[in-house]
């Protein structure tokens, strides 16, 4: 685990609309395939956007406090052996502290 206090989920506009409509987000197709919701710590956001959303604009970056989760948030090795937060439960709209549109 890290000393990070927040984690971030990058949403497409459609995913963001789903979260607002349903009040919960169970994950993208990639998340559902892998069995957890892929999240990032703040220093990894730019790399995650470049790797997984290279041609997309209008992405929403949502911040979530890690103290919202218990054992459902796990820090696991991913890209280049770095630890990334993986969430093993849906994100609720009420979990979001703040959000912003990606500036790229």
Phi, psi and omega in degrees: 000162181244178176268015179295140179257343179227152171235166187228142173242133177263122181249142165284167179301319179295319179295320179297318177297320177299315178303315181290325180288312186271339184083357180207155179226115182276348176130161175285177176301319178295318178299312181297321177298318185275345177089009177203162178271123178288128178228174180223151165278161185305317181297339182267356185303310183300316179295322178294318178297314181296320183284317189254346181225047191299328184245012183261142174240173179071022178289144177254127177256116182253133180258136181226132177288133183290339179289354175290334186251153174258240182283000180282348175255117182238140176264113186231150181296136178218231183310124178056027179075001179289150177278129178238148177282130176239127184255125183257039172201162179295155172272130176264148177305322180294344179285339187284122177281311179201164179215160177208158175276136177301141182273014178250000000 
